[in-house]
Amino acid sequence: MVRRPYPPGAKKKRGPGKMSEYGKELSEKQKLKKHYGLSESQFRGYVKDILKKRGGDTDAALLLIRKLERRLDNAVFRLGLAKSRREARVLVAHGHFLVNGKPVNVASFMVKKNDKITIKNTKKNKANFKDLSHSLKGYHVPDWLKLDKEQMEGVVAGDPGLDNMESAVDISAVFEFYSR
C-alpha cells in the first residue's frame, strides 16, 4: 500500500503551503477583522461603504484604516484606558465613558477631531481604572490622540494614518475579496 500526503479522490494536488488567490484574500480579511474584533457584517459594511466612495487603492486603504481606528472602542484602547480592544468594547458597552460630556455606550461610535473622551466620575473607582495612572507612565499614545494622564482623559487631535496600524495586513487583498 502506498501512502500519499493528500486525501484520496480526484482533486488538484497542491503542495504544502501553496494557497489560492482567494485563500490569501480571505486570510488577509480575517486577520484585519479579528485584529479589530469586528463581526463579519460590521466589517463588510465598512468595506462596502468605502468601495462606494473610493478614489484609488491607497485612498481606500487609508479610508478603511481611519474608519476602523476611529471607533470609540479602538480609541479607548489606543489611549491606554483598556488593556485590550475586547475589554475596551465591554467598558464602552457598560457606559464607562463620556464623549464631549455625553454618555456613549456604543462601541462603533465614530469619534471625530477634537472629541474629548473621559471616564465617568462614578466609574473611576472601579477595579479597571484603579491602577491606570501607574500603568500609563510608560505608555506611548499614537500621534492622532492626546492623553492627559492626570485627568485620565483623551482628545482626538487628528486623523489616524496607515502608519498607526499595528498589524501587517495587505489591505488591497481585503478590497479584492469584497469586490468579487
MARBA-3410 file (N, C-alpha, C, O; in Angstrom, 1 decimal):
180
0.8,-1.2,0.0,0.0,0.0,0.0,0.9,1.2,0.0,1.9,1.3,0.7 ~ 0.5,2.2,-0.8,1.3,3.4,-0.9,0.6,4.6,-0.2,-0.6,4.8,-0.4 ~ 1.4,5.2,0.7,0.8,6.4,1.5,1.2,7.7,0.8,2.3,7.9,0.4 ~ 0.1,8.5,0.5,0.4,9.8,-0.2,0.0,10.9,0.8,-0.8,10.7,1.7 ~ 0.6,12.1,0.6,0.4,13.2,1.5,-0.9,14.0,1.3,-1.0,15.1,1.7
-1.8,13.4,0.6,-3.1,14.0,0.3,-4.2,13.0,0.4,-4.0,11.8,0.2 ~ -5.4,13.5,0.6,-6.6,12.5,0.7,-6.9,11.9,-0.6,-6.6,12.4,-1.7 ~ -7.5,10.7,-0.6,-7.9,10.1,-1.8,-9.0,10.8,-2.6,-9.7,11.7,-2.0 ~ -9.1,10.6,-3.9,-10.1,11.2,-4.7,-9.5,12.0,-5.8,-8.3,12.3,-5.8 ~ -10.3,12.4,-6.7,-9.8,13.2,-7.9,-9.8,14.7,-7.5,-10.9,15.4,-7.5
-8.7,15.2,-7.0,-8.5,16.6,-6.6,-7.2,17.1,-7.2,-6.3,16.3,-7.6 ~ -7.2,18.4,-7.3,-6.0,19.0,-7.8,-4.9,18.9,-6.7,-5.2,19.2,-5.5 ~ -3.8,18.3,-7.0,-2.8,18.1,-6.0,-1.9,19.3,-5.8,-1.2,19.7,-6.7 ~ -2.0,19.9,-4.6,-1.3,21.1,-4.3,-0.2,20.8,-3.3,-0.5,20.0,-2.4 ~ 0.9,21.4,-3.4,1.9,21.2,-2.5,1.6,21.9,-1.2,0.8,22.8,-1.1
2.3,21.6,-0.1,2.0,22.2,1.2,2.5,23.7,1.1,3.5,24.0,0.5 ~ 1.7,24.6,1.7,2.0,26.0,1.7,1.5,26.8,0.5,1.6,28.0,0.6 ~ 1.0,26.1,-0.5,0.5,26.9,-1.6,-0.9,27.2,-1.4,-1.8,26.3,-1.1 ~ -1.3,28.5,-1.5,-2.6,28.9,-1.2,-3.2,29.6,-2.5,-2.4,30.3,-3.2 ~ -4.4,29.4,-2.7,-5.0,30.1,-3.9,-5.1,31.6,-3.6,-4.9,32.0,-2.5
-5.4,32.3,-4.7,-5.6,33.8,-4.5,-6.7,34.1,-3.6,-6.7,35.0,-2.8 ~ -7.8,33.4,-3.8,-9.0,33.6,-2.9,-8.6,33.3,-1.4,-9.0,34.0,-0.5 ~ -7.8,32.2,-1.2,-7.4,31.9,0.2,-6.6,33.0,0.8,-6.7,33.3,2.0 ~ -5.7,33.6,0.0,-4.9,34.7,0.5,-5.7,35.9,0.9,-5.5,36.5,1.9 ~ -6.7,36.2,0.0,-7.6,37.4,0.2,-8.4,37.1,1.5,-8.6,38.0,2.3
-8.9,35.9,1.6,-9.7,35.6,2.8,-8.9,35.7,4.0,-9.4,36.2,5.1 ~ -7.7,35.2,4.0,-6.8,35.2,5.2,-6.5,36.6,5.6,-6.5,36.9,6.8 ~ -6.3,37.5,4.7,-6.0,38.9,5.0,-7.2,39.6,5.6,-7.1,40.4,6.6 ~ -8.4,39.3,5.0,-9.6,39.9,5.6,-9.9,39.4,7.0,-10.2,40.2,7.8 ~ -9.7,38.1,7.2,-9.9,37.5,8.6,-8.9,38.1,9.6,-9.3,38.4,10.7
-7.6,38.3,9.2,-6.7,38.9,10.1,-7.1,40.3,10.5,-7.1,40.6,11.7 ~ -7.5,41.2,9.5,-7.9,42.5,9.9,-9.1,42.6,10.7,-9.2,43.4,11.6 ~ -10.1,41.7,10.3,-11.4,41.7,11.0,-11.2,41.3,12.5,-11.7,41.9,13.4 ~ -10.3,40.3,12.7,-10.1,39.8,14.1,-9.2,40.8,14.9,-9.4,40.9,16.1 ~ -8.3,41.5,14.2,-7.5,42.4,14.9,-8.3,43.5,15.5,-8.0,44.0,16.7
-9.4,44.0,14.9,-10.2,45.0,15.4,-11.5,44.4,16.2,-12.2,45.2,16.7 ~ -11.6,43.1,16.2,-12.7,42.5,16.9,-14.1,42.7,16.4,-15.0,43.0,17.2 ~ -14.2,42.7,15.1,-15.5,43.0,14.5,-16.2,41.8,14.0,-15.5,40.7,13.7 ~ -17.5,41.8,13.9,-18.3,40.8,13.3,-18.1,40.9,11.7,-17.7,41.9,11.2 ~ -18.5,39.8,11.0,-18.4,39.8,9.6,-19.3,40.9,9.0,-18.9,41.6,8.1
-20.5,41.1,9.5,-21.5,42.1,8.9,-21.0,43.5,9.2,-21.1,44.3,8.3 ~ -20.4,43.8,10.4,-19.8,45.1,10.6,-18.7,45.4,9.7,-18.7,46.5,9.0 ~ -17.8,44.5,9.5,-16.6,44.7,8.7,-17.0,44.8,7.2,-16.5,45.7,6.5 ~ -17.9,44.0,6.8,-18.4,44.0,5.4,-19.0,45.4,5.1,-18.8,46.0,4.1 ~ -19.8,45.9,6.1,-20.4,47.2,5.9,-19.4,48.3,5.8,-19.6,49.2,4.9
-18.3,48.3,6.6,-17.3,49.3,6.4,-16.6,49.2,5.1,-16.4,50.3,4.4 ~ -16.3,48.0,4.6,-15.6,47.9,3.3,-16.5,48.3,2.2,-16.1,49.0,1.3 ~ -17.7,47.8,2.2,-18.7,48.1,1.1,-18.9,49.6,1.0,-19.0,50.2,0.0 ~ -19.0,50.3,2.2,-19.2,51.8,2.2,-18.0,52.5,1.6,-18.2,53.4,0.9 ~ -16.8,52.0,1.9,-15.6,52.6,1.3,-15.5,52.3,-0.2,-15.0,53.1,-1.0
-15.9,51.1,-0.6,-15.8,50.7,-2.0,-16.7,51.6,-2.8,-16.5,51.9,-4.0 ~ -17.8,52.1,-2.3,-18.7,53.0,-3.0,-18.1,54.4,-3.2,-18.3,55.0,-4.2 ~ -17.3,54.8,-2.2,-16.7,56.2,-2.2,-15.3,56.2,-2.7,-14.8,57.3,-3.0 ~ -14.7,55.1,-2.9,-13.2,55.1,-3.2,-12.7,55.8,-4.4,-13.4,55.9,-5.4 ~ -11.5,56.4,-4.2,-10.9,57.1,-5.3,-9.7,56.4,-5.9,-9.3,56.6,-7.0
-9.1,55.5,-5.1,-8.0,54.7,-5.5,-7.6,53.7,-4.4,-8.1,53.8,-3.3 ~ -6.7,52.7,-4.7,-6.4,51.7,-3.7,-5.8,52.3,-2.5,-6.1,51.9,-1.4 ~ -4.9,53.3,-2.6,-4.2,53.9,-1.4,-5.2,54.7,-0.6,-5.2,54.7,0.6 ~ -6.1,55.4,-1.4,-7.1,56.2,-0.7,-8.1,55.2,0.1,-8.5,55.5,1.2 ~ -8.5,54.1,-0.6,-9.4,53.2,0.0,-8.8,52.6,1.3,-9.4,52.4,2.3
-7.5,52.2,1.2,-6.8,51.6,2.4,-6.8,52.6,3.5,-7.0,52.3,4.7 ~ -6.4,53.9,3.2,-6.4,54.9,4.3,-7.8,55.1,4.8,-7.9,55.3,6.1 ~ -8.8,55.2,4.0,-10.2,55.4,4.5,-10.6,54.3,5.4,-11.2,54.5,6.4 ~ -10.3,53.0,5.0,-10.7,51.9,5.9,-10.0,51.9,7.2,-10.6,51.7,8.3 ~ -8.7,52.2,7.2,-7.9,52.3,8.5,-8.5,53.4,9.4,-8.6,53.3,10.6
-8.8,54.5,8.7,-9.3,55.7,9.5,-10.6,55.3,10.1,-10.9,55.6,11.3 ~ -11.5,54.6,9.4,-12.8,54.2,9.9,-12.6,53.2,11.0,-13.4,53.3,12.0 ~ -11.7,52.2,10.9,-11.5,51.3,12.0,-10.9,51.9,13.2,-11.2,51.5,14.3 ~ -9.9,52.8,13.0,-9.2,53.4,14.1,-10.1,54.4,14.9,-9.9,54.6,16.1 ~ -11.1,55.0,14.2,-11.9,56.0,14.8,-13.1,55.4,15.6,-13.8,56.2,16.2
-13.2,54.1,15.7,-14.3,53.6,16.5,-13.9,53.9,18.0,-12.8,53.9,18.4 ~ -15.0,54.1,18.8,-14.8,54.5,20.2,-14.0,53.4,20.9,-13.1,53.7,21.7 ~ -14.4,52.2,20.7,-13.7,51.1,21.5,-12.2,51.1,21.1,-11.4,50.8,22.0 ~ -11.8,51.3,19.9,-10.4,51.3,19.5,-9.7,52.6,20.1,-8.6,52.4,20.5 ~ -10.4,53.7,20.1,-9.8,54.9,20.6,-9.5,54.8,22.1,-8.5,55.2,22.6
-10.4,54.1,22.8,-10.2,53.9,24.3,-9.0,53.0,24.5,-8.2,53.2,25.4 ~ -8.9,51.9,23.6,-7.8,51.0,23.7,-6.5,51.7,23.4,-5.5,51.6,24.1 ~ -6.5,52.5,22.3,-5.3,53.3,21.9,-4.8,54.3,22.9,-3.7,54.6,23.1 ~ -5.8,54.9,23.7,-5.5,55.8,24.7,-4.8,55.1,26.0,-4.3,55.8,26.8 ~ -5.0,53.8,26.0,-4.4,53.1,27.1,-5.4,52.9,28.3,-5.0,52.5,29.4
-6.6,53.3,28.1,-7.6,53.2,29.1,-8.2,51.8,29.3,-9.0,51.5,30.2 ~ -7.8,50.9,28.4,-8.2,49.5,28.5,-7.0,48.6,28.1,-6.2,49.1,27.3 ~ -6.9,47.4,28.6,-5.8,46.5,28.3,-5.9,45.9,26.9,-4.9,45.5,26.3 ~ -7.1,45.7,26.4,-7.3,45.1,25.0,-8.5,45.7,24.4,-9.3,46.4,25.0 ~ -8.6,45.5,23.1,-9.8,46.0,22.4,-11.1,45.4,22.9,-12.1,46.0,22.9
-11.0,44.1,23.2,-12.2,43.4,23.8,-12.6,44.1,25.1,-13.8,44.3,25.3 ~ -11.7,44.3,26.0,-12.0,45.0,27.2,-12.6,46.4,27.0,-13.5,46.8,27.6 ~ -12.0,47.1,26.0,-12.4,48.5,25.7,-13.9,48.4,25.2,-14.7,49.2,25.6 ~ -14.2,47.4,24.4,-15.6,47.3,23.9,-16.6,47.0,25.0,-17.7,47.6,25.0 ~ -16.2,46.2,26.0,-17.0,45.9,27.1,-17.2,47.1,28.0,-18.3,47.5,28.4
-16.1,47.9,28.3,-16.2,49.1,29.1,-17.1,50.1,28.4,-17.9,50.8,29.1 ~ -17.0,50.3,27.1,-17.8,51.2,26.4,-19.3,50.8,26.5,-20.2,51.6,26.7 ~ -19.5,49.5,26.2,-20.9,49.0,26.3,-21.5,49.1,27.6,-22.8,49.3,27.7 ~ -20.8,49.1,28.7,-21.3,49.2,30.0,-21.4,50.7,30.5,-21.7,51.0,31.6 ~ -21.1,51.6,29.6,-21.3,53.0,29.8,-20.3,53.7,30.7,-20.6,54.5,31.5
-19.0,53.3,30.6,-18.0,53.9,31.5,-17.4,55.2,30.9,-16.7,55.9,31.6 ~ -17.7,55.6,29.7,-17.1,56.7,29.0,-18.1,57.8,28.6,-19.2,57.5,28.3 ~ -17.6,59.0,28.6,-18.3,60.1,28.1,-17.5,60.7,26.9,-16.3,60.7,26.9 ~ -18.2,61.1,25.8,-17.6,61.7,24.7,-18.2,63.1,24.6,-19.4,63.3,24.5 ~ -17.4,64.1,24.8,-17.8,65.5,24.9,-18.8,65.7,25.9,-19.8,66.5,25.8
-18.7,65.0,27.1,-19.6,65.2,28.2,-20.9,64.4,28.1,-21.7,64.5,29.1 ~ -21.1,63.7,27.1,-22.3,62.9,26.9,-22.0,61.4,27.0,-21.0,61.0,26.4 ~ -22.8,60.7,27.7,-22.6,59.2,27.8,-22.8,58.5,26.5,-23.8,58.7,25.8 ~ -21.8,57.6,26.1,-21.9,56.9,24.9,-21.7,55.4,25.3,-20.6,55.1,25.9 ~ -22.6,54.5,24.9,-22.4,53.1,25.2,-22.4,52.2,23.9,-22.7,51.1,24.0
-22.0,52.9,22.8,-22.0,52.2,21.5,-20.5,52.1,21.1,-19.9,53.1,20.8 ~ -20.0,50.9,21.0,-18.6,50.7,20.7,-18.2,51.1,19.3,-17.1,51.5,19.1 ~ -19.2,51.1,18.4,-18.9,51.5,17.0,-19.1,53.0,16.8,-19.0,53.5,15.6 ~ -19.3,53.8,17.8,-19.4,55.2,17.7,-18.1,55.8,17.1,-17.0,55.5,17.6 ~ -18.3,56.7,16.1,-17.1,57.2,15.4,-16.7,58.5,16.1,-17.5,59.5,16.1
-15.5,58.6,16.6,-15.0,59.8,17.2,-14.5,60.7,16.1,-14.0,60.2,15.1 ~ -14.6,62.0,16.3,-14.2,63.0,15.3,-13.0,63.8,15.9,-12.8,63.7,17.1 ~ -12.4,64.6,15.1,-11.4,65.5,15.6,-11.9,66.4,16.6,-13.0,67.0,16.5 ~ -11.1,66.6,17.7,-11.4,67.5,18.9,-12.5,66.9,19.8,-12.9,67.5,20.7 ~ -12.9,65.6,19.6,-13.7,64.9,20.6,-12.9,64.6,21.8,-11.8,64.3,21.8
-13.6,64.8,23.0,-12.9,64.6,24.3,-13.5,63.3,24.9,-14.7,63.2,25.1 ~ -12.7,62.3,25.2,-13.1,61.1,25.7,-12.7,61.0,27.2,-11.5,61.1,27.5 ~ -13.6,60.9,28.1,-13.3,60.9,29.6,-14.0,59.7,30.2,-15.0,59.1,29.7 ~ -13.5,59.3,31.4,-14.1,58.2,32.2,-15.2,58.9,33.1,-14.9,60.0,33.6 ~ -16.3,58.3,33.2,-17.3,58.9,34.1,-16.8,58.9,35.5,-16.1,58.0,35.9
-17.1,60.0,36.2,-16.7,60.2,37.6,-17.1,59.0,38.5,-16.4,58.6,39.4 ~ -18.3,58.5,38.3,-18.9,57.4,39.1,-18.2,56.1,38.8,-18.2,55.2,39.7 ~ -17.5,56.0,37.7,-16.8,54.7,37.3,-15.3,54.7,37.6,-14.7,53.7,37.5 ~ -14.8,55.9,38.0,-13.3,56.0,38.2,-12.8,55.1,39.3,-11.6,54.8,39.3 ~ -13.7,54.7,40.2,-13.3,53.9,41.4,-13.4,52.4,41.1,-13.0,51.6,41.9
-13.8,52.1,39.9,-13.9,50.6,39.5,-12.5,50.0,39.4,-11.5,50.7,39.3 ~ -12.4,48.7,39.5,-11.1,48.0,39.5,-10.4,48.2,38.3,-9.1,48.2,38.3 ~ -11.1,48.3,37.1,-10.4,48.5,35.8,-9.5,49.8,35.8,-8.6,49.8,35.1 ~ -9.9,50.8,36.6,-9.3,52.1,36.5,-8.4,52.4,37.7,-7.8,53.5,37.8 ~ -8.4,51.5,38.7,-7.6,51.8,40.0,-6.1,52.1,39.7,-5.6,53.2,40.1
-5.4,51.2,39.0,-4.0,51.3,38.8,-3.7,51.9,37.4,-2.6,51.6,36.9 ~ -4.6,52.5,36.8,-4.4,53.0,35.4,-3.3,54.1,35.3,-2.5,54.0,34.4 ~ -3.3,55.0,36.3,-2.3,56.0,36.2,-0.9,55.4,36.3,0.1,55.9,35.7 ~ -0.7,54.4,37.1,0.6,53.7,37.2,1.0,53.0,35.9,2.1,53.0,35.5 ~ 0.0,52.3,35.3,0.3,51.6,34.1,0.5,52.5,32.8,1.1,52.1,31.8
0.0,53.7,32.9,0.1,54.7,31.8,1.5,55.4,31.7,1.7,56.1,30.8 ~ 2.3,55.3,32.8,3.5,56.1,32.9,4.4,55.8,31.7,5.0,56.8,31.1 ~ 4.6,54.6,31.2,5.5,54.3,30.1,4.7,54.1,28.8,5.4,53.7,27.8 ~ 3.5,54.4,28.8,2.6,54.1,27.6,2.8,55.2,26.6,2.7,56.4,26.9 ~ 3.0,54.9,25.3,3.1,55.9,24.2,1.8,55.9,23.4,1.3,54.9,22.9
1.1,57.1,23.4,-0.2,57.2,22.7,0.1,57.6,21.2,1.0,58.3,21.0 ~ -0.7,57.0,20.3,-0.5,57.4,18.9,-0.6,58.9,18.6,-1.2,59.6,19.4 ~ 0.0,59.3,17.5,0.1,60.8,17.2,-1.3,61.4,17.1,-1.5,62.6,17.3 ~ -2.3,60.7,16.6,-3.6,61.2,16.3,-4.4,61.4,17.6,-5.5,61.9,17.6 ~ -3.9,60.9,18.8,-4.6,61.1,20.0,-3.7,61.8,21.0,-2.5,61.7,21.0
-4.3,62.5,22.0,-3.6,63.2,23.1,-4.2,62.7,24.4,-5.4,62.6,24.5 ~ -3.3,62.4,25.3,-3.8,61.8,26.6,-3.3,62.7,27.8,-2.1,63.0,27.9 ~ -4.3,63.1,28.6,-3.9,63.8,29.8,-3.9,62.8,30.9,-4.9,62.3,31.4 ~ -2.7,62.3,31.3,-2.5,61.2,32.3,-3.0,61.6,33.7,-3.4,60.7,34.4 ~ -3.0,62.8,34.0,-3.5,63.3,35.4,-5.0,63.2,35.4,-5.6,62.6,36.4
-5.7,63.7,34.4,-7.2,63.7,34.4,-7.8,62.5,33.8,-9.0,62.3,34.0 ~ -7.0,61.6,33.2,-7.5,60.4,32.6,-8.5,60.7,31.5,-9.6,60.1,31.5 ~ -8.1,61.6,30.6,-9.0,61.9,29.5,-8.2,62.1,28.3,-7.0,62.5,28.3 ~ -8.8,61.8,27.1,-8.1,61.9,25.9,-8.8,62.8,24.9,-10.0,63.0,25.0 ~ -8.1,63.3,23.9,-8.6,64.1,22.9,-8.2,63.6,21.6,-7.0,63.2,21.4
-9.1,63.6,20.6,-8.8,63.2,19.2,-8.1,64.4,18.6,-8.8,65.4,18.3 ~ -6.8,64.4,18.3,-6.1,65.5,17.8,-6.0,65.6,16.3,-5.8,66.7,15.8 ~ -6.2,64.5,15.6,-6.0,64.5,14.2,-6.6,63.3,13.6,-7.5,62.6,14.1 ~ -6.1,62.9,12.4,-6.6,61.8,11.6,-5.6,60.6,11.8,-4.4,60.9,11.6 ~ -6.1,59.4,12.0,-5.1,58.3,12.0,-4.7,58.0,10.6,-5.4,58.2,9.6
-3.5,57.5,10.5,-2.9,57.2,9.2,-2.6,55.7,9.1,-2.8,54.9,10.0 ~ -2.1,55.3,7.9,-1.7,53.9,7.7,-0.5,53.5,8.7,-0.4,52.3,9.0 ~ 0.3,54.5,9.1,1.4,54.1,10.0,0.9,53.8,11.4,1.7,53.3,12.2 ~ -0.3,54.2,11.7,-0.9,53.9,13.0,-1.4,52.4,13.2,-1.7,52.0,14.3 ~ -1.5,51.7,12.0,-2.0,50.4,12.1,-0.9,49.4,12.7,0.3,49.5,12.3
-1.3,48.6,13.6,-0.3,47.7,14.3,0.0,46.4,13.5,1.2,46.0,13.5 ~ -0.9,45.9,12.8,-0.7,44.6,12.2,-0.3,44.8,10.7,-0.7,45.7,10.1 ~ 0.4,43.8,10.2,0.8,43.9,8.8,-0.2,43.1,8.0,-0.1,41.9,7.9 ~ -1.1,43.8,7.4,-2.1,43.2,6.6,-2.1,43.9,5.2,-1.9,45.1,5.1 ~ -2.3,43.1,4.2,-2.4,43.6,2.8,-3.8,44.1,2.6,-4.7,43.2,2.3
-4.1,45.3,2.7,-5.4,45.9,2.7,-6.0,45.8,1.3,-7.2,45.6,1.1 ~ -5.2,45.8,0.3,-5.7,45.7,-1.1,-6.3,44.4,-1.3,-7.3,44.2,-2.1 ~ -5.8,43.3,-0.7,-6.4,42.0,-0.8,-7.8,41.9,-0.2,-8.6,41.2,-0.6 ~ -8.0,42.7,0.9,-9.3,42.8,1.5,-10.3,43.4,0.5,-11.4,42.9,0.4 ~ -9.9,44.5,-0.2,-10.8,45.1,-1.1,-11.1,44.1,-2.3,-12.2,44.1,-2.9
-10.0,43.4,-2.7,-10.2,42.4,-3.8,-11.2,41.3,-3.4,-12.0,40.9,-4.2 ~ -11.1,40.9,-2.1,-12.0,39.9,-1.6,-13.5,40.4,-1.8,-14.4,39.6,-2.2 ~ -13.8,41.6,-1.3,-15.1,42.1,-1.3,-15.6,42.6,-2.7,-16.8,42.8,-2.9 ~ -14.7,42.8,-3.6,-15.1,43.3,-4.9,-15.5,42.2,-5.9,-15.7,42.4,-7.1 ~ -15.6,40.9,-5.4,-16.0,39.8,-6.2,-17.4,39.9,-6.6,-18.0,39.0,-7.2
END
